[in-house]
Amino acid sequence: MKNVLYLFRAMALACLLMAGNCKKSGGGNNEPSLSVELNPAAGSNQSPAPGPDFPLAVTIKSTLPTSGTKIDVTAKPDVAGSTPFFTESRNSTTATNNFTITGSPRSVTIRLDVVVTSLSNSSNKWSGSFTYSRK
């Protein structure tokens, strides 16, 4: 009986280990994790600039997912409970995507958030942010 229990545990462990290495076809789960670069850089705090428009480049550094990506950009004052003044959502099949942030209020620190999601596998996401301000 003890040997049967040991064998059962070993088989269960083997199944769990193998399940972690399985790749499902058609689900997009075998694509590499998204790697993205922002310009201005994610995590940075930009010096105040005249504006009124601010450029943003989102570059996918990893292999592009077969169905492309969805890029969500949101800008809002960096104050709890503030409302976004700029949002844009774009589906893309290119590595570099340029945005122009408009409507930035003056003399306020602004937080810009970017979320990139694979259209092949919605659990494959990347997010980053930075702060800037308009003089």
Protein Blocks (a to p, Z undefined) as FASTA:
>chain_A
ZZmmmmmmmmmmmmmmmmmmpccehklpmcccddddddddehiacdddebjbdcdddddf
bdcdfkbpadddddddfbehiacfbdcddddfbfbdcdddehiaehiacddddddddfkl
mklccddddddddZZ
